[in-house]
């Protein structure tokens, strides 16, 4: 095994990726105990990255040779796909062909969906964390009340006998 590859723990094909990318994929998708909403958000994020990378390439291909095209290089197209997926849309780069606009629609829809899923997953994580804290405090209070009632019962039982 090279120093750039890392063995996957239960994920097929991940071991072929460079070490950092393999760790990211494993972190997002690989843990069995991880909740469904976090795995879905991780999967959606990976899909978004793939869509942005391939969308950048596709828009350069679609815009090739078009009059007034400003997405003629991959770096510019990558910047365009990031600002499109995040719905920032500065307007500095934009597709002028029909196929380029179709690619833009796909990048937008996937970006909006992904950011919505990630936001929902984070909100669910925060709510679940607070519920666990409240439940833990509630369980401790309940235990303390049980102990007090047990002591009261012992005191009342001792008074009846004595």
N, C-alpha and C positions, 0 to 999 in steps of 0.2 A: 504494500500500500504506500502510495506517495504521501509526502507531507501535505499535499494540497487536498487530498480526498479524505473524507471521514466516513467511517462505516455508519450506515443507517440502522436505526433501531426499529425495525419492523416496517419501514417504508421502502418499497421497491423502487429502484432507479435513483434514489437520492444519493447513494454512495458515489455516483458518477459526477456529482456536482462538486465544485470547489468547496473547501472546508467551511467558509463563512456562509455561503448560500445553502449548503447542506444543513448547517445549524439553524438558519432562519426557517427553512422548510420544516425541519423537525420540531422546532419550537411552535410553529403555527399549527401543524397538523398531527404531529406524532404522538402526543401523549394520550394514552387510553383513558385516563381519569379526567381529562379536561372536558368541560361541559360542551354541549352541542353548540350553543350560541357562540362560544369562543372559537371552536373549530370551524364553524361556518364563516365567521368573520375573517379568520386566517386564510381559509380557502378563497374567499372572495377577494382578499387583498392580493393573493398570488395571481388570481385570474386578472385582476386589474393591472398588475405589473406586466403580465403577458400581453394583455390587450394594448397597453400603452406602447410596449416595445414593438409589437407587430403592427399596430396602427400607425406608428411613426414610419415604419418601412412602407406600409401600404399607401399612405398618403403621398410619400415621395414618388412612388411608382405611378399613382393616379395623376399626380400633378406634372409629371415629366412631359415637357414639350408644350404645356398649356401656356397660352398668352397671359401675361400678368401674374403668373404663378410666383408665389414667394416662399413656398415650401419645397425647395430644391435640394436641400442637404439633410442628412439624417439628424445632426445635432439640432438644427432649427425645428425639424419635425418632432423630435423628442421633447423639446421645450413646449411646442404647440400642444402635444398630447397631454403633458402634465397640466398645463393651464386649462385645457379643455376638460380633462377628467375632474379637476377641482372646481370647475365652473367659474374660474377667474376670468378667462377670456379677455385678455388685455387688448386684443385686436391688432397686435403687431404682426401676427402670422395668422393666415386663414386659408382654407382650401377654396379654389375657384372652380374646380370641376365638379360635376355631379357625383362621381365616384369618391372623390375626396371628401365631399360633404356627407356621403353615406358613412365613410370611415369615421368622420367626426361625430355623427349621431351615435354610432356604436360606442365610441370612447366616452361620450357624455353619459349615456345610459348606464354603462358599466361603472363609471366613476361615481355617479349619483347613488346608484344602488349600493356600491361598496362602502362609501362613506356613511350612508344610512345604517348599514349593517354594523359597521364598526362602532358608530355612536350608540346604537341600541345595545350592543354587547358590553360596552363600557358602562352604560347606565344600569344594565342588569347586574353587572359585577358589583357596582357601588351599592345598589339596593340589597343584593344578597348579603354583602358584607355587613351592612347595617342590621339586617334581619338576624344574622348570626350573633352579632353583638348584643342585640336586644334580647334574643332568646337565651343567650348565655347569662345575662344579667337577670332575666326572669327566672331561670333555673336556679341560680344562686339564691335569689330571694325566696323562692319556694322552699328550697332546702332549709334555709334559716327559719322560716315559719314552721316547718315540720319539727325542727329541733325544739323550738319554743313550745309548741303544743305538746310534744313528748315530755318536756320538763314540767309543764303545767299538770299534765295527767299524773306524772309521778308525785308531784306535790299534793294534788287532790287525793290520790290513793294513799299517801302517807298520813294525811289528816284523818281520813276515814278509819284507818287502822288504829291510830293513836288517840 
